[in-house]
Amino acid sequence: MLLAELSAPRSTTELARRTRMSAGNASQHLTTLRDAGLVSVRREGRYVLYSRTDLAEALLARSG
């Protein structure tokens, strides 16, 4: 669900709101996705933004 919501870079807070997860739960899942190489992280001002990697894009394209 988080990968599907990352059609554009988003913060943990925004992803939590969009998926109705707690911010802590979303953060844990995002850490796992980052460790698996499926999301990348960048800081933009005071925000930390998550984006899908090419690997995640390929997996989502296959699941169709």
N, C-alpha and C positions, 0 to 999 in steps of 0.2 A: 504494500500500500504506500509506504514512504517513497519507494522508487517511482511509482506512478505519479506522485505529487511533485516530483522534482523535474517537471517539464521546464522549469525556470529555476535559477538559484533561489533557495529559501533558507530562512533561519530556523533554528530548532523550535522557537516559539510559534512561528507561522505554521510549520509542519505539524506541531502538536495540535494547534487549533483546527487545522484542516482535516486531520485524521481522528480528532476527538481522543487523543492520547494525552496522558500527563506529559509535561515537559521533560521530566526525568525519564519516563519510559521511552519517549521519542529519542532522547539523547543516547540512551543505552543502545537502542536499535541502530542509530546512526553511527555509533562507534563500531559496532559489529560490521555494518556495511562498509565503513571506511577500511577496517582491517582486512576485509575480503576484497578490497580494490574496486568496490562498486560505487562509491561516492568519493568525491574530493572535497576539500575544505579550503576556504580562503577567507581572510579577514577583510572587511570593508568598513572602515571607521570603527564603530563600536559593535558592529554586527559580525557574526561568524556565519558564512553562507555555505550551504552544501549544494553540490551539483552532481549529476550522474556522470560517471566515467564512460569511456567508449565501450568498455566491457559491459556495463549495465545497459547501455543503449542496445548492444547486440543481443543481450539476453531478453530484453523486453520486445525486441523485434521478432525474435523466434517464438515467443509465447503468444504473440499476436493478437 
